[in-house]
Amino acid sequence: MQSQNPMIADFVKLANSAAGTFAGMTREARESARERLKEAFGGMDFVSREEFDTVKLMAQKAREENEALKARIEALEAKLAGK
């Protein structure tokens, strides 16, 4: 049968307590940082991905219409210049 050294047992208890405390501190720091970021970003006006994609599609269609109208104007100007 093995006998336990009380100093080693106390040291192990201390190390376990320190590890638990450190883990708790890490968790608390992470949660605190997350809350601060939520507060910081809460006042900003961000758009959703869906809104961004919708506006991007609208801009693309507007560009295509603009190019088509430009081609029509150039054709009409060429026609007028030829008369």
mmCIF file of the N, C-alpha and C atoms, coordinates in Angstrom:
data_MODEL
# 
_entry.id   MODEL 
# 
loop_
_atom_site.group_PDB 
_atom_site.id 
_atom_site.type_symbol 
_atom_site.label_atom_id 
_atom_site.label_alt_id 
_atom_site.label_comp_id 
_atom_site.label_asym_id 
_atom_site.label_entity_id 
_atom_site.label_seq_id 
_atom_site.pdbx_PDB_ins_code 
_atom_site.Cartn_x 
_atom_site.Cartn_y 
_atom_site.Cartn_z 
_atom_site.occupancy 
_atom_site.B_iso_or_equiv 
_atom_site.pdbx_formal_charge 
_atom_site.auth_seq_id 
_atom_site.auth_comp_id 
_atom_site.auth_asym_id 
_atom_site.auth_atom_id 
_atom_site.pdbx_PDB_model_num 
ATOM 1   N N  . MET A 1 1  ? 0.836   -1.173 0.000   1.00 0.00 ? 1  MET A N  1 
ATOM 2   C CA . MET A 1 1  ? 0.000   0.000  0.000   1.00 0.00 ? 1  MET A CA 1 
ATOM 3   C C  . MET A 1 1  ? 0.881   1.236  0.000   1.00 0.00 ? 1  MET A C  1 
ATOM 4   N N  . GLN A 1 2  ? 0.485   2.201  -0.818  1.00 0.00 ? 2  GLN A N  1 
ATOM 5   C CA . GLN A 1 2  ? 1.265   3.419  -0.950  1.00 0.00 ? 2  GLN A CA 1 
ATOM 6   C C  . GLN A 1 2  ? 0.810   4.453  0.061   1.00 0.00 ? 2  GLN A C  1 
ATOM 7   N N  . SER A 1 3  ? 1.749   5.137  0.644   1.00 0.00 ? 3  SER A N  1 
ATOM 8   C CA . SER A 1 3  ? 1.378   6.229  1.543   1.00 0.00 ? 3  SER A CA 1 
ATOM 9   C C  . SER A 1 3  ? 1.487   7.529  0.779   1.00 0.00 ? 3  SER A C  1 
ATOM 10  N N  . GLN A 1 4  ? 0.563   8.450  1.054   1.00 0.00 ? 4  GLN A N  1 
ATOM 11  C CA . GLN A 1 4  ? 0.578   9.732  0.362   1.00 0.00 ? 4  GLN A CA 1 
ATOM 12  C C  . GLN A 1 4  ? 1.335   10.749 1.192   1.00 0.00 ? 4  GLN A C  1 
ATOM 13  N N  . ASN A 1 5  ? 2.150   11.496 0.498   1.00 0.00 ? 5  ASN A N  1 
ATOM 14  C CA . ASN A 1 5  ? 2.865   12.580 1.144   1.00 0.00 ? 5  ASN A CA 1 
ATOM 15  C C  . ASN A 1 5  ? 1.898   13.761 1.241   1.00 0.00 ? 5  ASN A C  1 
ATOM 16  N N  . PRO A 1 6  ? 1.659   14.313 2.432   1.00 0.00 ? 6  PRO A N  1 
ATOM 17  C CA . PRO A 1 6  ? 0.706   15.411 2.580   1.00 0.00 ? 6  PRO A CA 1 
ATOM 18  C C  . PRO A 1 6  ? 1.116   16.657 1.795   1.00 0.00 ? 6  PRO A C  1 
ATOM 19  N N  . MET A 1 7  ? 2.403   16.889 1.649   1.00 0.00 ? 7  MET A N  1 
ATOM 20  C CA . MET A 1 7  ? 2.842   18.069 0.899   1.00 0.00 ? 7  MET A CA 1 
ATOM 21  C C  . MET A 1 7  ? 2.502   17.923 -0.581  1.00 0.00 ? 7  MET A C  1 
ATOM 22  N N  . ILE A 1 8  ? 2.671   16.720 -1.121  1.00 0.00 ? 8  ILE A N  1 
ATOM 23  C CA . ILE A 1 8  ? 2.350   16.480 -2.530  1.00 0.00 ? 8  ILE A CA 1 
ATOM 24  C C  . ILE A 1 8  ? 0.845   16.590 -2.728  1.00 0.00 ? 8  ILE A C  1 
ATOM 25  N N  . ALA A 1 9  ? 0.074   16.046 -1.825  1.00 0.00 ? 9  ALA A N  1 
ATOM 26  C CA . ALA A 1 9  ? -1.383  16.121 -1.917  1.00 0.00 ? 9  ALA A CA 1 
ATOM 27  C C  . ALA A 1 9  ? -1.843  17.577 -1.872  1.00 0.00 ? 9  ALA A C  1 
ATOM 28  N N  . ASP A 1 10 ? -1.253  18.366 -0.979  1.00 0.00 ? 10 ASP A N  1 
ATOM 29  C CA . ASP A 1 10 ? -1.607  19.786 -0.893  1.00 0.00 ? 10 ASP A CA 1 
ATOM 30  C C  . ASP A 1 10 ? -1.225  20.526 -2.171  1.00 0.00 ? 10 ASP A C  1 
ATOM 31  N N  . PHE A 1 11 ? -0.060  20.188 -2.711  1.00 0.00 ? 11 PHE A N  1 
ATOM 32  C CA . PHE A 1 11 ? 0.382   20.829 -3.941  1.00 0.00 ? 11 PHE A CA 1 
ATOM 33  C C  . PHE A 1 11 ? -0.561  20.486 -5.090  1.00 0.00 ? 11 PHE A C  1 
ATOM 34  N N  . VAL A 1 12 ? -0.993  19.231 -5.173  1.00 0.00 ? 12 VAL A N  1 
ATOM 35  C CA . VAL A 1 12 ? -1.922  18.813 -6.228  1.00 0.00 ? 12 VAL A CA 1 
ATOM 36  C C  . VAL A 1 12 ? -3.248  19.555 -6.080  1.00 0.00 ? 12 VAL A C  1 
ATOM 37  N N  . LYS A 1 13 ? -3.741  19.685 -4.849  1.00 0.00 ? 13 LYS A N  1 
ATOM 38  C CA . LYS A 1 13 ? -4.991  20.426 -4.613  1.00 0.00 ? 13 LYS A CA 1 
ATOM 39  C C  . LYS A 1 13 ? -4.832  21.879 -5.036  1.00 0.00 ? 13 LYS A C  1 
ATOM 40  N N  . LEU A 1 14 ? -3.695  22.474 -4.692  1.00 0.00 ? 14 LEU A N  1 
ATOM 41  C CA . LEU A 1 14 ? -3.429  23.863 -5.055  1.00 0.00 ? 14 LEU A CA 1 
ATOM 42  C C  . LEU A 1 14 ? -3.373  24.022 -6.571  1.00 0.00 ? 14 LEU A C  1 
ATOM 43  N N  . ALA A 1 15 ? -2.700  23.101 -7.257  1.00 0.00 ? 15 ALA A N  1 
ATOM 44  C CA . ALA A 1 15 ? -2.594  23.163 -8.716  1.00 0.00 ? 15 ALA A CA 1 
ATOM 45  C C  . ALA A 1 15 ? -3.964  23.006 -9.373  1.00 0.00 ? 15 ALA A C  1 
ATOM 46  N N  . ASN A 1 16 ? -4.776  22.096 -8.844  1.00 0.00 ? 16 ASN A N  1 
ATOM 47  C CA . ASN A 1 16 ? -6.124  21.910 -9.392  1.00 0.00 ? 16 ASN A CA 1 
ATOM 48  C C  . ASN A 1 16 ? -6.979  23.159 -9.181  1.00 0.00 ? 16 ASN A C  1 
ATOM 49  N N  . SER A 1 17 ? -6.868  23.743 -8.009  1.00 0.00 ? 17 SER A N  1 
ATOM 50  C CA . SER A 1 17 ? -7.628  24.966 -7.724  1.00 0.00 ? 17 SER A CA 1 
ATOM 51  C C  . SER A 1 17 ? -7.178  26.098 -8.638  1.00 0.00 ? 17 SER A C  1 
ATOM 52  N N  . ALA A 1 18 ? -5.870  26.223 -8.834  1.00 0.00 ? 18 ALA A N  1 
ATOM 53  C CA . ALA A 1 18 ? -5.346  27.277 -9.703  1.00 0.00 ? 18 ALA A CA 1 
ATOM 54  C C  . ALA A 1 18 ? -5.817  27.073 -11.134 1.00 0.00 ? 18 ALA A C  1 
ATOM 55  N N  . ALA A 1 19 ? -5.815  25.830 -11.604 1.00 0.00 ? 19 ALA A N  1 
ATOM 56  C CA . ALA A 1 19 ? -6.268  25.541 -12.969 1.00 0.00 ? 19 ALA A CA 1 
ATOM 57  C C  . ALA A 1 19 ? -7.745  25.890 -13.120 1.00 0.00 ? 19 ALA A C  1 
ATOM 58  N N  . GLY A 1 20 ? -8.548  25.545 -12.136 1.00 0.00 ? 20 GLY A N  1 
ATOM 59  C CA . GLY A 1 20 ? -9.974  25.869 -12.184 1.00 0.00 ? 20 GLY A CA 1 
ATOM 60  C C  . GLY A 1 20 ? -10.208 27.372 -12.167 1.00 0.00 ? 20 GLY A C  1 
ATOM 61  N N  . THR A 1 21 ? -9.452  28.070 -11.339 1.00 0.00 ? 21 THR A N  1 
ATOM 62  C CA . THR A 1 21 ? -9.576  29.524 -11.269 1.00 0.00 ? 21 THR A CA 1 
ATOM 63  C C  . THR A 1 21 ? -9.159  30.159 -12.591 1.00 0.00 ? 21 THR A C  1 
ATOM 64  N N  . PHE A 1 22 ? -8.067  29.674 -13.156 1.00 0.00 ? 22 PHE A N  1 
ATOM 65  C CA . PHE A 1 22 ? -7.590  30.207 -14.433 1.00 0.00 ? 22 PHE A CA 1 
ATOM 66  C C  . PHE A 1 22 ? -8.612  29.976 -15.542 1.00 0.00 ? 22 PHE A C  1 
ATOM 67  N N  . ALA A 1 23 ? -9.218  28.790 -15.556 1.00 0.00 ? 23 ALA A N  1 
ATOM 68  C CA . ALA A 1 23 ? -10.242 28.490 -16.565 1.00 0.00 ? 23 ALA A CA 1 
ATOM 69  C C  . ALA A 1 23 ? -11.438 29.421 -16.393 1.00 0.00 ? 23 ALA A C  1 
ATOM 70  N N  . GLY A 1 24 ? -11.826 29.668 -15.151 1.00 0.00 ? 24 GLY A N  1 
ATOM 71  C CA . GLY A 1 24 ? -12.937 30.579 -14.890 1.00 0.00 ? 24 GLY A CA 1 
ATOM 72  C C  . GLY A 1 24 ? -12.619 32.005 -15.319 1.00 0.00 ? 24 GLY A C  1 
ATOM 73  N N  . MET A 1 25 ? -11.390 32.433 -15.044 1.00 0.00 ? 25 MET A N  1 
ATOM 74  C CA . MET A 1 25 ? -10.973 33.777 -15.441 1.00 0.00 ? 25 MET A CA 1 
ATOM 75  C C  . MET A 1 25 ? -10.958 33.917 -16.957 1.00 0.00 ? 25 MET A C  1 
ATOM 76  N N  . THR A 1 26 ? -10.497 32.879 -17.642 1.00 0.00 ? 26 THR A N  1 
ATOM 77  C CA . THR A 1 26 ? -10.460 32.896 -19.106 1.00 0.00 ? 26 THR A CA 1 
ATOM 78  C C  . THR A 1 26 ? -11.872 32.996 -19.673 1.00 0.00 ? 26 THR A C  1 
ATOM 79  N N  . ARG A 1 27 ? -12.771 32.205 -19.127 1.00 0.00 ? 27 ARG A N  1 
ATOM 80  C CA . ARG A 1 27 ? -14.168 32.215 -19.579 1.00 0.00 ? 27 ARG A CA 1 
ATOM 81  C C  . ARG A 1 27 ? -14.799 33.583 -19.326 1.00 0.00 ? 27 ARG A C  1 
ATOM 82  N N  . GLU A 1 28 ? -14.542 34.146 -18.154 1.00 0.00 ? 28 GLU A N  1 
ATOM 83  C CA . GLU A 1 28 ? -15.090 35.454 -17.803 1.00 0.00 ? 28 GLU A CA 1 
ATOM 84  C C  . GLU A 1 28 ? -14.532 36.543 -18.722 1.00 0.00 ? 28 GLU A C  1 
ATOM 85  N N  . ALA A 1 29 ? -13.233 36.495 -19.017 1.00 0.00 ? 29 ALA A N  1 
ATOM 86  C CA . ALA A 1 29 ? -12.623 37.488 -19.906 1.00 0.00 ? 29 ALA A CA 1 
ATOM 87  C C  . ALA A 1 29 ? -13.209 37.385 -21.306 1.00 0.00 ? 29 ALA A C  1 
ATOM 88  N N  . ARG A 1 30 ? -13.420 36.158 -21.782 1.00 0.00 ? 30 ARG A N  1 
ATOM 89  C CA . ARG A 1 30 ? -13.990 35.956 -23.116 1.00 0.00 ? 30 ARG A CA 1 
ATOM 90  C C  . ARG A 1 30 ? -15.407 36.516 -23.193 1.00 0.00 ? 30 ARG A C  1 
ATOM 91  N N  . GLU A 1 31 ? -16.215 36.230 -22.174 1.00 0.00 ? 31 GLU A N  1 
ATOM 92  C CA . GLU A 1 31 ? -17.590 36.725 -22.154 1.00 0.00 ? 31 GLU A CA 1 
ATOM 93  C C  . GLU A 1 31 ? -17.627 38.240 -22.051 1.00 0.00 ? 31 GLU A C  1 
ATOM 94  N N  . SER A 1 32 ? -16.724 38.805 -21.254 1.00 0.00 ? 32 SER A N  1 
ATOM 95  C CA . SER A 1 32 ? -16.662 40.254 -21.108 1.00 0.00 ? 32 SER A CA 1 
ATOM 96  C C  . SER A 1 32 ? -16.275 40.914 -22.427 1.00 0.00 ? 32 SER A C  1 
ATOM 97  N N  . ALA A 1 33 ? -15.288 40.358 -23.111 1.00 0.00 ? 33 ALA A N  1 
ATOM 98  C CA . ALA A 1 33 ? -14.869 40.907 -24.408 1.00 0.00 ? 33 ALA A CA 1 
ATOM 99  C C  . ALA A 1 33 ? -16.006 40.801 -25.423 1.00 0.00 ? 33 ALA A C  1 
ATOM 100 N N  . ARG A 1 34 ? -16.723 39.700 -25.403 1.00 0.00 ? 34 ARG A N  1 
ATOM 101 C CA . ARG A 1 34 ? -17.846 39.510 -26.325 1.00 0.00 ? 34 ARG A CA 1 
ATOM 102 C C  . ARG A 1 34 ? -18.924 40.566 -26.075 1.00 0.00 ? 34 ARG A C  1 
ATOM 103 N N  . GLU A 1 35 ? -19.217 40.832 -24.813 1.00 0.00 ? 35 GLU A N  1 
ATOM 104 C CA . GLU A 1 35 ? -20.217 41.844 -24.468 1.00 0.00 ? 35 GLU A CA 1 
ATOM 105 C C  . GLU A 1 35 ? -19.776 43.233 -24.912 1.00 0.00 ? 35 GLU A C  1 
ATOM 106 N N  . ARG A 1 36 ? -18.492 43.555 -24.711 1.00 0.00 ? 36 ARG A N  1 
ATOM 107 C CA . ARG A 1 36 ? -17.986 44.869 -25.136 1.00 0.00 ? 36 ARG A CA 1 
ATOM 108 C C  . ARG A 1 36 ? -18.077 45.022 -26.648 1.00 0.00 ? 36 ARG A C  1 
ATOM 109 N N  . LEU A 1 37 ? -17.772 43.961 -27.384 1.00 0.00 ? 37 LEU A N  1 
ATOM 110 C CA . LEU A 1 37 ? -17.881 44.025 -28.846 1.00 0.00 ? 37 LEU A CA 1 
ATOM 111 C C  . LEU A 1 37 ? -19.331 44.195 -29.290 1.00 0.00 ? 37 LEU A C  1 
ATOM 112 N N  . LYS A 1 38 ? -20.241 43.501 -28.624 1.00 0.00 ? 38 LYS A N  1 
ATOM 113 C CA . LYS A 1 38 ? -21.663 43.660 -28.958 1.00 0.00 ? 38 LYS A CA 1 
ATOM 114 C C  . LYS A 1 38 ? -22.099 45.093 -28.749 1.00 0.00 ? 38 LYS A C  1 
ATOM 115 N N  . GLU A 1 39 ? -21.675 45.698 -27.638 1.00 0.00 ? 39 GLU A N  1 
ATOM 116 C CA . GLU A 1 39 ? -22.033 47.084 -27.358 1.00 0.00 ? 39 GLU A CA 1 
ATOM 117 C C  . GLU A 1 39 ? -21.422 48.020 -28.392 1.00 0.00 ? 39 GLU A C  1 
ATOM 118 N N  . ALA A 1 40 ? -20.170 47.773 -28.760 1.00 0.00 ? 40 ALA A N  1 
ATOM 119 C CA . ALA A 1 40 ? -19.488 48.639 -29.721 1.00 0.00 ? 40 ALA A CA 1 
ATOM 120 C C  . ALA A 1 40 ? -20.139 48.552 -31.104 1.00 0.00 ? 40 ALA A C  1 
ATOM 121 N N  . PHE A 1 41 ? -20.456 47.339 -31.534 1.00 0.00 ? 41 PHE A N  1 
ATOM 122 C CA . PHE A 1 41 ? -21.038 47.166 -32.855 1.00 0.00 ? 41 PHE A CA 1 
ATOM 123 C C  . PHE A 1 41 ? -22.537 47.423 -32.866 1.00 0.00 ? 41 PHE A C  1 
ATOM 124 N N  . GLY A 1 42 ? -23.157 47.456 -31.706 1.00 0.00 ? 42 GLY A N  1 
ATOM 125 C CA . GLY A 1 42 ? -24.600 47.650 -31.634 1.00 0.00 ? 42 GLY A CA 1 
ATOM 126 C C  . GLY A 1 42 ? -25.045 48.990 -32.191 1.00 0.00 ? 42 GLY A C  1 
ATOM 127 N N  . GLY A 1 43 ? -24.238 50.014 -32.024 1.00 0.00 ? 43 GLY A N  1 
ATOM 128 C CA . GLY A 1 43 ? -24.612 51.341 -32.499 1.00 0.00 ? 43 GLY A CA 1 
ATOM 129 C C  . GLY A 1 43 ? -24.324 51.562 -33.968 1.00 0.00 ? 43 GLY A C  1 
ATOM 130 N N  . MET A 1 44 ? -23.602 50.651 -34.583 1.00 0.00 ? 44 MET A N  1 
ATOM 131 C CA . MET A 1 44 ? -23.272 50.815 -35.997 1.00 0.00 ? 44 MET A CA 1 
ATOM 132 C C  . MET A 1 44 ? -24.394 50.292 -36.866 1.00 0.00 ? 44 MET A C  1 
ATOM 133 N N  . ASP A 1 45 ? -24.488 50.844 -38.049 1.00 0.00 ? 45 ASP A N  1 
ATOM 134 C CA . ASP A 1 45 ? -25.552 50.487 -38.984 1.00 0.00 ? 45 ASP A CA 1 
ATOM 135 C C  . ASP A 1 45 ? -25.015 49.539 -40.040 1.00 0.00 ? 45 ASP A C  1 
ATOM 136 N N  . PHE A 1 46 ? -25.121 48.262 -39.813 1.00 0.00 ? 46 PHE A N  1 
ATOM 137 C CA . PHE A 1 46 ? -24.668 47.267 -40.781 1.00 0.00 ? 46 PHE A CA 1 
ATOM 138 C C  . PHE A 1 46 ? -25.851 46.751 -41.582 1.00 0.00 ? 46 PHE A C  1 
ATOM 139 N N  . VAL A 1 47 ? -25.593 46.344 -42.810 1.00 0.00 ? 47 VAL A N  1 
ATOM 140 C CA . VAL A 1 47 ? -26.645 45.756 -43.629 1.00 0.00 ? 47 VAL A CA 1 
ATOM 141 C C  . VAL A 1 47 ? -26.466 44.240 -43.631 1.00 0.00 ? 47 VAL A C  1 
ATOM 142 N N  . SER A 1 48 ? -27.556 43.564 -43.859 1.00 0.00 ? 48 SER A N  1 
ATOM 143 C CA . SER A 1 48 ? -27.479 42.102 -43.921 1.00 0.00 ? 48 SER A CA 1 
ATOM 144 C C  . SER A 1 48 ? -26.905 41.686 -45.267 1.00 0.00 ? 48 SER A C  1 
ATOM 145 N N  . ARG A 1 49 ? -26.478 40.463 -45.340 1.00 0.00 ? 49 ARG A N  1 
ATOM 146 C CA . ARG A 1 49 ? -25.916 39.927 -46.585 1.00 0.00 ? 49 ARG A CA 1 
ATOM 147 C C  . ARG A 1 49 ? -26.974 39.958 -47.682 1.00 0.00 ? 49 ARG A C  1 
ATOM 148 N N  . GLU A 1 50 ? -28.216 39.659 -47.319 1.00 0.00 ? 50 GLU A N  1 
ATOM 149 C CA . GLU A 1 50 ? -29.313 39.647 -48.292 1.00 0.00 ? 50 GLU A CA 1 
ATOM 150 C C  . GLU A 1 50 ? -29.533 41.044 -48.877 1.00 0.00 ? 50 GLU A C  1 
ATOM 151 N N  . GLU A 1 51 ? -29.519 42.064 -48.012 1.00 0.00 ? 51 GLU A N  1 
ATOM 152 C CA . GLU A 1 51 ? -29.685 43.436 -48.488 1.00 0.00 ? 51 GLU A CA 1 
ATOM 153 C C  . GLU A 1 51 ? -28.525 43.833 -49.411 1.00 0.00 ? 51 GLU A C  1 
ATOM 154 N N  . PHE A 1 52 ? -27.319 43.456 -49.031 1.00 0.00 ? 52 PHE A N  1 
ATOM 155 C CA . PHE A 1 52 ? -26.141 43.770 -49.844 1.00 0.00 ? 52 PHE A CA 1 
ATOM 156 C C  . PHE A 1 52 ? -26.250 43.133 -51.222 1.00 0.00 ? 52 PHE A C  1 
ATOM 157 N N  . ASP A 1 53 ? -26.619 41.853 -51.249 1.00 0.00 ? 53 ASP A N  1 
ATOM 158 C CA . ASP A 1 53 ? -26.737 41.152 -52.529 1.00 0.00 ? 53 ASP A CA 1 
ATOM 159 C C  . ASP A 1 53 ? -27.830 41.769 -53.399 1.00 0.00 ? 53 ASP A C  1 
ATOM 160 N N  . THR A 1 54 ? -28.928 42.208 -52.779 1.00 0.00 ? 54 THR A N  1 
ATOM 161 C CA . THR A 1 54 ? -30.020 42.830 -53.529 1.00 0.00 ? 54 THR A CA 1 
ATOM 162 C C  . THR A 1 54 ? -29.560 44.129 -54.177 1.00 0.00 ? 54 THR A C  1 
ATOM 163 N N  . VAL A 1 55 ? -28.874 44.965 -53.413 1.00 0.00 ? 55 VAL A N  1 
ATOM 164 C CA . VAL A 1 55 ? -28.385 46.234 -53.955 1.00 0.00 ? 55 VAL A CA 1 
ATOM 165 C C  . VAL A 1 55 ? -27.327 45.996 -55.027 1.00 0.00 ? 55 VAL A C  1 
ATOM 166 N N  . LYS A 1 56 ? -26.498 44.991 -54.823 1.00 0.00 ? 56 LYS A N  1 
ATOM 167 C CA . LYS A 1 56 ? -25.476 44.652 -55.822 1.00 0.00 ? 56 LYS A CA 1 
ATOM 168 C C  . LYS A 1 56 ? -26.134 44.248 -57.142 1.00 0.00 ? 56 LYS A C  1 
ATOM 169 N N  . LEU A 1 57 ? -27.199 43.453 -57.055 1.00 0.00 ? 57 LEU A N  1 
ATOM 170 C CA . LEU A 1 57 ? -27.922 43.037 -58.256 1.00 0.00 ? 57 LEU A CA 1 
ATOM 171 C C  . LEU A 1 57 ? -28.579 44.234 -58.935 1.00 0.00 ? 57 LEU A C  1 
ATOM 172 N N  . MET A 1 58 ? -29.145 45.144 -58.137 1.00 0.00 ? 58 MET A N  1 
ATOM 173 C CA . MET A 1 58 ? -29.762 46.347 -58.695 1.00 0.00 ? 58 MET A CA 1 
ATOM 174 C C  . MET A 1 58 ? -28.719 47.196 -59.432 1.00 0.00 ? 58 MET A C  1 
ATOM 175 N N  . ALA A 1 59 ? -27.534 47.334 -58.854 1.00 0.00 ? 59 ALA A N  1 
ATOM 176 C CA . ALA A 1 59 ? -26.472 48.121 -59.484 1.00 0.00 ? 59 ALA A CA 1 
ATOM 177 C C  . ALA A 1 59 ? -26.026 47.465 -60.792 1.00 0.00 ? 59 ALA A C  1 
ATOM 178 N N  . GLN A 1 60 ? -25.947 46.154 -60.796 1.00 0.00 ? 60 GLN A N  1 
ATOM 179 C CA . GLN A 1 60 ? -25.552 45.439 -62.016 1.00 0.00 ? 60 GLN A CA 1 
ATOM 180 C C  . GLN A 1 60 ? -26.581 45.651 -63.127 1.00 0.00 ? 60 GLN A C  1 
ATOM 181 N N  . LYS A 1 61 ? -27.868 45.561 -62.777 1.00 0.00 ? 61 LYS A N  1 
ATOM 182 C CA . LYS A 1 61 ? -28.920 45.787 -63.777 1.00 0.00 ? 61 LYS A CA 1 
ATOM 183 C C  . LYS A 1 61 ? -28.892 47.220 -64.288 1.00 0.00 ? 61 LYS A C  1 
ATOM 184 N N  . ALA A 1 62 ? -28.649 48.170 -63.395 1.00 0.00 ? 62 ALA A N  1 
ATOM 185 C CA . ALA A 1 62 ? -28.578 49.575 -63.796 1.00 0.00 ? 62 ALA A CA 1 
ATOM 186 C C  . ALA A 1 62 ? -27.403 49.794 -64.746 1.00 0.00 ? 62 ALA A C  1 
ATOM 187 N N  . ARG A 1 63 ? -26.274 49.157 -64.458 1.00 0.00 ? 63 ARG A N  1 
ATOM 188 C CA . ARG A 1 63 ? -25.115 49.269 -65.350 1.00 0.00 ? 63 ARG A CA 1 
ATOM 189 C C  . ARG A 1 63 ? -25.432 48.712 -66.736 1.00 0.00 ? 63 ARG A C  1 
ATOM 190 N N  . GLU A 1 64 ? -26.112 47.570 -66.775 1.00 0.00 ? 64 GLU A N  1 
ATOM 191 C CA . GLU A 1 64 ? -26.465 46.959 -68.060 1.00 0.00 ? 64 GLU A CA 1 
ATOM 192 C C  . GLU A 1 64 ? -27.423 47.846 -68.845 1.00 0.00 ? 64 GLU A C  1 
ATOM 193 N N  . GLU A 1 65 ? -28.406 48.426 -68.145 1.00 0.00 ? 65 GLU A N  1 
ATOM 194 C CA . GLU A 1 65 ? -29.338 49.341 -68.810 1.00 0.00 ? 65 GLU A CA 1 
ATOM 195 C C  . GLU A 1 65 ? -28.603 50.567 -69.326 1.00 0.00 ? 65 GLU A C  1 
ATOM 196 N N  . ASN A 1 66 ? -27.674 51.072 -68.528 1.00 0.00 ? 66 ASN A N  1 
ATOM 197 C CA . ASN A 1 66 ? -26.901 52.240 -68.927 1.00 0.00 ? 66 ASN A CA 1 
ATOM 198 C C  . ASN A 1 66 ? -26.098 51.960 -70.194 1.00 0.00 ? 66 ASN A C  1 
ATOM 199 N N  . GLU A 1 67 ? -25.483 50.790 -70.271 1.00 0.00 ? 67 GLU A N  1 
ATOM 200 C CA . GLU A 1 67 ? -24.713 50.422 -71.452 1.00 0.00 ? 67 GLU A CA 1 
ATOM 201 C C  . GLU A 1 67 ? -25.620 50.286 -72.681 1.00 0.00 ? 67 GLU A C  1 
ATOM 202 N N  . ALA A 1 68 ? -26.806 49.711 -72.480 1.00 0.00 ? 68 ALA A N  1 
ATOM 203 C CA . ALA A 1 68 ? -27.748 49.557 -73.598 1.00 0.00 ? 68 ALA A CA 1 
ATOM 204 C C  . ALA A 1 68 ? -28.217 50.922 -74.090 1.00 0.00 ? 68 ALA A C  1 
ATOM 205 N N  . LEU A 1 69 ? -28.519 51.826 -73.163 1.00 0.00 ? 69 LEU A N  1 
ATOM 206 C CA . LEU A 1 69 ? -28.954 53.173 -73.552 1.00 0.00 ? 69 LEU A CA 1 
ATOM 207 C C  . LEU A 1 69 ? -27.824 53.937 -74.239 1.00 0.00 ? 69 LEU A C  1 
ATOM 208 N N  . LYS A 1 70 ? -26.610 53.750 -73.771 1.00 0.00 ? 70 LYS A N  1 
ATOM 209 C CA . LYS A 1 70 ? -25.459 54.404 -74.388 1.00 0.00 ? 70 LYS A CA 1 
ATOM 210 C C  . LYS A 1 70 ? -25.308 53.939 -75.842 1.00 0.00 ? 70 LYS A C  1 
ATOM 211 N N  . ALA A 1 71 ? -25.483 52.638 -76.051 1.00 0.00 ? 71 ALA A N  1 
ATOM 212 C CA . ALA A 1 71 ? -25.387 52.091 -77.414 1.00 0.00 ? 71 ALA A CA 1 
ATOM 213 C C  . ALA A 1 71 ? -26.490 52.667 -78.296 1.00 0.00 ? 71 ALA A C  1 
ATOM 214 N N  . ARG A 1 72 ? -27.703 52.808 -77.765 1.00 0.00 ? 72 ARG A N  1 
ATOM 215 C CA . ARG A 1 72 ? -28.819 53.387 -78.540 1.00 0.00 ? 72 ARG A CA 1 
ATOM 216 C C  . ARG A 1 72 ? -28.540 54.846 -78.896 1.00 0.00 ? 72 ARG A C  1 
ATOM 217 N N  . ILE A 1 73 ? -28.011 55.608 -77.929 1.00 0.00 ? 73 ILE A N  1 
ATOM 218 C CA . ILE A 1 73 ? -27.702 57.018 -78.183 1.00 0.00 ? 73 ILE A CA 1 
ATOM 219 C C  . ILE A 1 73 ? -26.634 57.139 -79.261 1.00 0.00 ? 73 ILE A C  1 
ATOM 220 N N  . GLU A 1 74 ? -25.595 56.314 -79.157 1.00 0.00 ? 74 GLU A N  1 
ATOM 221 C CA . GLU A 1 74 ? -24.530 56.354 -80.166 1.00 0.00 ? 74 GLU A CA 1 
ATOM 222 C C  . GLU A 1 74 ? -25.077 56.006 -81.549 1.00 0.00 ? 74 GLU A C  1 
ATOM 223 N N  . ALA A 1 75 ? -25.994 55.040 -81.614 1.00 0.00 ? 75 ALA A N  1 
ATOM 224 C CA . ALA A 1 75 ? -26.585 54.667 -82.900 1.00 0.00 ? 75 ALA A CA 1 
ATOM 225 C C  . ALA A 1 75 ? -27.425 55.800 -83.465 1.00 0.00 ? 75 ALA A C  1 
ATOM 226 N N  . LEU A 1 76 ? -28.211 56.458 -82.595 1.00 0.00 ? 76 LEU A N  1 
ATOM 227 C CA . LEU A 1 76 ? -29.031 57.586 -83.051 1.00 0.00 ? 76 LEU A CA 1 
ATOM 228 C C  . LEU A 1 76 ? -28.173 58.762 -83.485 1.00 0.00 ? 76 LEU A C  1 
ATOM 229 N N  . GLU A 1 77 ? -27.092 59.036 -82.744 1.00 0.00 ? 77 GLU A N  1 
ATOM 230 C CA . GLU A 1 77 ? -26.194 60.129 -83.116 1.00 0.00 ? 77 GLU A CA 1 
ATOM 231 C C  . GLU A 1 77 ? -25.513 59.848 -84.452 1.00 0.00 ? 77 GLU A C  1 
ATOM 232 N N  . ALA A 1 78 ? -25.133 58.584 -84.648 1.00 0.00 ? 78 ALA A N  1 
ATOM 233 C CA . ALA A 1 78 ? -24.511 58.209 -85.929 1.00 0.00 ? 78 ALA A CA 1 
ATOM 234 C C  . ALA A 1 78 ? -25.505 58.358 -87.073 1.00 0.00 ? 78 ALA A C  1 
ATOM 235 N N  . LYS A 1 79 ? -26.759 58.018 -86.794 1.00 0.00 ? 79 LYS A N  1 
ATOM 236 C CA . LYS A 1 79 ? -27.804 58.137 -87.807 1.00 0.00 ? 79 LYS A CA 1 
ATOM 237 C C  . LYS A 1 79 ? -28.049 59.614 -88.159 1.00 0.00 ? 79 LYS A C  1 
ATOM 238 N N  . LEU A 1 80 ? -28.073 60.461 -87.136 1.00 0.00 ? 80 LEU A N  1 
ATOM 239 C CA . LEU A 1 80 ? -28.277 61.906 -87.356 1.00 0.00 ? 80 LEU A CA 1 
ATOM 240 C C  . LEU A 1 80 ? -27.076 62.543 -88.074 1.00 0.00 ? 80 LEU A C  1 
ATOM 241 N N  . ALA A 1 81 ? -25.895 62.075 -87.739 1.00 0.00 ? 81 ALA A N  1 
ATOM 242 C CA . ALA A 1 81 ? -24.702 62.626 -88.368 1.00 0.00 ? 81 ALA A CA 1 
ATOM 243 C C  . ALA A 1 81 ? -24.623 62.231 -89.837 1.00 0.00 ? 81 ALA A C  1 
ATOM 244 N N  . GLY A 1 82 ? -25.202 61.111 -90.204 1.00 0.00 ? 82 GLY A N  1 
ATOM 245 C CA . GLY A 1 82 ? -25.167 60.616 -91.574 1.00 0.00 ? 82 GLY A CA 1 
ATOM 246 C C  . GLY A 1 82 ? -26.136 61.348 -92.476 1.00 0.00 ? 82 GLY A C  1 
ATOM 247 N N  . LYS A 1 83 ? -27.107 62.040 -91.922 1.00 0.00 ? 83 LYS A N  1 
ATOM 248 C CA . LYS A 1 83 ? -28.118 62.739 -92.764 1.00 0.00 ? 83 LYS A CA 1 
ATOM 249 C C  . LYS A 1 83 ? -27.578 63.996 -93.333 1.00 0.00 ? 83 LYS A C  1 
# 
